């Protein structure tokens, strides 16, 4: 089984009962992020990007044990907001991981899209994208 397929299955199971901001299945958010990035490793991280934060039983170590390796596990970990962590500090930490950076950009773009769909503020996500553009674009 490929790591891409394995990541998709883990994400589907981890987010099975969850919904995104629009009320749709949470896995649809993951799929949109996957579609917005380019490489297989980025797509694997995109599928897994919320597994540690939004589901039970997963950890960076468990991802490595599942065969994803330290590079992918570190990127997923970078995409995981810590309890009590300032949102913009989290965005900067995620963006500092080269594999996580394009996934975070795609995640923010999808969060903006979702927020617009429901008439919610996009300001937080737009500021986060500005941070990525200003501080992490070479």
KANORCOR-V346604 format. One record per residue. PSI is psi as a letter, one per 20 degrees, with the letter a starting at -180 (NA if undefined). OMEGA is omega in whole degrees, 0 to 359 (* if undefined). D_CENTER is the distance of its C-alpha to the mean C-alpha in whole Angstrom. Layout:
BEGIN
PSI_OMEGA_D_CENTER + PSI_OMEGA_D_CENTER
END
This chain:
BEGIN
p_181_22 + q_178_20 + h_177_16 + g_179_15 + g_179_17 + g_179_16 + g_179_12 + g_181_13 + g_178_15 + g_180_14 + g_179_11 + g_180_14 + g_184_16 + h_185_13 + j_188_13 + h_184_16 + j_185_18 + q_179_15 + q_177_15 + a_183_13 + h_182_15 + i_182_17 + i_179_18 + r_178_17 + p_183_15 + h_181_12 + h_178_11 + h_175_12 + g_180_9 + g_181_7 + h_178_10 + h_177_11 + g_177_8 + g_182_9 + h_185_12 + i_180_12 + r_193_11 + g_190_14 + r_178_15 + g_179_14 + g_177_13 + g_180_10 + h_176_10 + g_178_10 + h_179_7 + g_177_5 + h_187_7 + i_194_7 + h_180_3 + j_184_5 + g_182_8 + h_185_10 + h_190_10 + j_178_11 + r_182_13 + q_169_16 + i_179_17 + q_177_14 + r_176_15 + g_180_14 + g_180_18 + h_176_17 + g_178_15 + g_178_17 + h_179_20 + j_174_18 + j_182_19 + i_177_15 + r_187_17 + h_182_17 + g_179_15 + g_180_12 + h_179_12 + h_179_12 + g_177_9 + g_178_7 + g_178_10 + h_180_9 + j_184_6 + o_180_8 + p_180_10 + q_177_14 + p_179_16 + j_182_18 + p_175_16 + p_186_17 + g_184_14 + h_172_15 + g_176_16 + g_180_12 + g_179_11 + h_179_14 + g_178_13 + g_183_9 + h_180_11 + i_175_14 + o_186_12 + h_179_13 + h_181_11 + h_186_8 + g_180_10 + h_178_10 + g_178_6 + g_178_6 + g_179_9 + h_178_8 + g_179_6 + g_179_9 + g_179_11 + h_177_10 + h_175_10 + g_179_14 + g_180_15 + g_181_14 + g_178_16 + h_180_19 + h_183_19 + j_178_20 + k_179_22 + r_179_20 + q_176_20 + j_190_17 + g_182_19 + g_182_16 + h_177_13 + h_176_16 + g_178_17 + g_177_14 + h_177_14 + g_177_18 + g_179_17 + g_180_15 + g_185_18 + h_189_20 + i_186_19 + j_176_17 + p_183_19 + NA_*_22
END
